[in-house]
Amino acid sequence: MTEQGARALAGDRHDPDPGERARAIRDAVLALPEVARLSAGALGEVATYLPGDRVPGIRFTPEGTQVHVVLTAAGAEAIPAAAGTIARAAGPGPVHVHIEDVETSRIGKDA
């Protein structure tokens, strides 16, 4: 992770760029083995919208950061622990983790 990304993830007040913060959270959360992918919601509405770009699955609200994820089957075995790990990876401040689904399509298949 870049120094700028680390500052953004830490909520550094000198880096007000929501795009950089959303990307840093995305990268940190996707690095977790419990997370299969981020989820933009049923209608694709959960995202940080930026000029010419968007970061699906991450939304900033006055109440805190929302992180919407699809867990791996292994992550589903301990959903509360996985949610806590995701919240810590998303950085300081209130983080609301939404488990949208559990990916089971790879279970029993050669991947």
N, C-alpha and C positions, 0 to 999 in steps of 0.2 A: 504494500500500500504506500502511496506517496505521502510525503510529509503534509501536503495540503489535505489529502484525504483523511489522514489521522487527525488533523486539527478539526476538520469538518465533523468527523464522527464524534469527537470529544465535545462538540458544541461550542467550539472556540468563538467567542463574540467578535473576533477580528475577521471571521470568515462567514459573512452573512449569506453566502450563496446557497440557496436551498437545493440547487441541482447537484452541487458538489457533495453536500451532506447526504442527499438521497442516494447518490451513487456509492458513497462510502458505506452507508448502511446496507445497500444491496449487496455489495461485495463481501462485507463481513458476514451477513446472514447466509448468503449462498455458499460460503466456505464451510458452513456447519454440516456435518454428516447427517444430521436429523432432517435437513431441509432438501426436498426434491427440487422445488422451484418456488418463486414468488407467484402470487395470484393477483390478477387485476380485478377479480370479482366476476360475477355472472355476466355483467354487461360491459366489462372493461373499464369501469368507472373509478377503480381504486388505483391512483397513480399520482406522481408528482409531475405536473404539466409544466414544461419549459418551452422557451421559444424554439420551435423546430424539433423538439424532442420530448420524450416522457420517460419516467422511470416507473414501470408497473409494479404494483404491490406495496408501494411506500406512499403514505399520505401524511402530511402535517396538518394538524388541527389545533385550535386553541387549547384543547384538552391534552394534547401530547402527540406523539408519533404513532401512527398506525402501521403495523407490518402484517401483511396478509400472506400466508404461506400454505404450501402443500407439503406435508411431511412425507418422509420415506416410511416404509413399513416399520423399520427399526425405530424411527423416531416416535411412531404411534404407540409403541409399547410403554412409553412413559411420557404421555402428553404433558402433564404439568412440568416435568423436568425439562422437556424440550422447549416449552414456552418460556421458562425461566432463562434458559441458555440463549434463546433468540432475543429476549428482552435485554439481556446483558450485552449481547453483540451489537444491538442497535444503539447503544450509547446511553448517556445520562438523561435524566428527565423522565417524565411519564412515558412509558412505551406500552401500547396496547397490542397484544399479539392475537391475531385472528387465524385460527386453524381452519382453512377452507376445505381441505380434503386430505386424504391419505392415498399416496400412490402405491397401488398393489400390483400393477400390471407386470412388473418384473419378477414377482414371486413365482418360483417354480419354472422360470424360463431361463434359457442361456442368454445372457446379455453380453 
